[in-house]
Amino acid sequence: MKRVKTAPEDRDVPKMLTGMAADLRAFLKSNGRHPVAVIGVRTGGVWIADALRRHLNIHEPPGALNIAYHRDDFERVGIHPTVEPSNLPFTITDRHILLVDDILYTGRTVRAALNEIFDYGRPASVTLAVLVDRGGRELPIRADIAGMSLSLKPREHVKLLGPDPLRLSLMKSTKTA
Amino acid sequence: MKKERDLQINAHGRLQHFLTIEGLPRELLIEILDRAEGFAGIGGRAVKKVPLLRGKTIVNLFFEPSTRTRTTFELAAKRLSADVLNLNIESSSAKKGETLLDTLRNLEAMHCDMFVVRHHLSGAAHFIARHVTPHISVINGGDGRHAHPTQAMLDAYTIRRHKRDFTRLKVAVVGDILHSRVARSEIHALKTLGVPEVRVVGPRTLIPAGVETLGVRVFHDIETGLRDVDVIVMLRLQTERMRGALLPGAAEYFHLYGLTPARLKLAHPDAIVMHPGPINRGVEIDSQVADGVRSVILQQVSHGIAVRMAVMAMTAGSQAN
């Protein structure tokens, strides 16, 4: 995957989304994954999911996943702050699913999201699209489509701000991750 | 001795035990209700389970018979993927002369993570919470006349689902207040959540002296007590806890305090009717009301699962930092 030199702040998110939509259209077509139901991971993933769905001319509103119940750090941090529960307004079984998140890092969120999806049924396929792949994977998971790829250090964090306008922000934490 | 609040909230400010509503802050009660909202949808999914408490062992420690509370606690634990042990102590160890502490030590030796305790003596859950090893959480499933905090929270959850805003409500709790742990927990919960008017309605013999200090209005006449209320909570006559002649008889009680369609008309037109169960038809509530459109009694049972999931997930996760 190509590594981009530009700082994430300098990237125009709407332009990235247009590019992602084009890549997605080609990917879904060549893999025969049509039609797709779009699902975003709360909160940033849902913003990106909704934007991509408009680009792809999908009328069905995106589903939204809360992955708190499937996180693997319950023993360390307890239950996560209250976020809205998952809302999947369509049947999962036998559907091609387009799973969308804003940032792909360790891969643990995607693992949890896949578990949550499978609690609702057995999809025909799952395609993963992310706005930013920041590197640092700890699980064998990769995105099918990424808006940009970076190699960030553990202390560096990229965050999606939104929903209007959508923009990326890079932060450095003082304590080690 | 540690105060109840100190016992319930740990050093990280989290809910470690859930023993009583009394003394808990409003934000924490709201958090329980919000989390329950999240868990409520799980019953409708293909897989009615989330893996939050996978690998944990929860013991239903029941020293007093119960169907609804025990089964909904069990279902809640199972939907969180915990393993559940149901112990009816009354019919086992205690009969053979084992003390409560010895029973506890044995359960600890089996590496259990949480006890749900129901006991006929007030203070039993506190006693257990004070004596268990630090990694175990204790949830009060009803102790004597003292408290039944999960019932109060599931009632609050049911009220919020129907009425949204606690701060405009008039709620009447009707019947045997004296013996009711539900009433006590309910009053604390509703006052903490900001309900401006909580009424208790019942005969003088079944209303504890000094109940006004909890911030409620006392009515001995049901007709005035029900006027314009938004929520009616009917209570069961707890004849098993009654000592001495407190009542002339069930028929007389129904005549004076039973919730009939005519009396329901005195309340607000959108008033809901609740009852913690088990209901005694023809004693405290008329069948037409219990089965009528305003009754939310069966919804309370379903809500009990979500609320108990919330409390279990919060207490089990309280040890993390």
HADDOCK unambig.tbl for C-alpha pairs under 7 A between the chains (distance, minus, plus):
assign (segid A and resid 69 and name CA) (segid B and resid 50 and name CA) 5.94 0.50 0.50
assign (segid A and resid 69 and name CA) (segid B and resid 51 and name CA) 6.54 0.50 0.50
assign (segid A and resid 69 and name CA) (segid B and resid 52 and name CA) 5.59 0.50 0.50
assign (segid A and resid 70 and name CA) (segid B and resid 50 and name CA) 6.94 0.50 0.50
assign (segid A and resid 70 and name CA) (segid B and resid 51 and name CA) 6.21 0.50 0.50
assign (segid A and resid 70 and name CA) (segid B and resid 52 and name CA) 6.64 0.50 0.50
assign (segid A and resid 74 and name CA) (segid B and resid 52 and name CA) 6.98 0.50 0.50
assign (segid A and resid 74 and name CA) (segid B and resid 317 and name CA) 6.62 0.50 0.50
assign (segid A and resid 75 and name CA) (segid B and resid 317 and name CA) 6.87 0.50 0.50
assign (segid A and resid 75 and name CA) (segid B and resid 320 and name CA) 5.97 0.50 0.50
assign (segid A and resid 76 and name CA) (segid B and resid 320 and name CA) 4.94 0.50 0.50
assign (segid A and resid 76 and name CA) (segid B and resid 321 and name CA) 6.37 0.50 0.50
assign (segid A and resid 77 and name CA) (segid B and resid 320 and name CA) 4.87 0.50 0.50
assign (segid A and resid 77 and name CA) (segid B and resid 321 and name CA) 5.47 0.50 0.50
assign (segid A and resid 78 and name CA) (segid B and resid 317 and name CA) 3.84 0.50 0.50
assign (segid A and resid 78 and name CA) (segid B and resid 318 and name CA) 6.10 0.50 0.50
assign (segid A and resid 78 and name CA) (segid B and resid 320 and name CA) 5.29 0.50 0.50
assign (segid A and resid 79 and name CA) (segid B and resid 313 and name CA) 6.76 0.50 0.50
assign (segid A and resid 79 and name CA) (segid B and resid 314 and name CA) 6.43 0.50 0.50
assign (segid A and resid 79 and name CA) (segid B and resid 317 and name CA) 5.68 0.50 0.50
assign (segid A and resid 82 and name CA) (segid B and resid 35 and name CA) 6.36 0.50 0.50
assign (segid A and resid 84 and name CA) (segid B and resid 38 and name CA) 6.62 0.50 0.50
assign (segid A and resid 85 and name CA) (segid B and resid 38 and name CA) 4.89 0.50 0.50
assign (segid A and resid 119 and name CA) (segid B and resid 46 and name CA) 6.08 0.50 0.50
assign (segid A and resid 119 and name CA) (segid B and resid 47 and name CA) 4.83 0.50 0.50
assign (segid A and resid 120 and name CA) (segid B and resid 45 and name CA) 5.66 0.50 0.50
assign (segid A and resid 120 and name CA) (segid B and resid 46 and name CA) 5.01 0.50 0.50
assign (segid A and resid 120 and name CA) (segid B and resid 47 and name CA) 6.31 0.50 0.50
assign (segid A and resid 121 and name CA) (segid B and resid 46 and name CA) 6.21 0.50 0.50
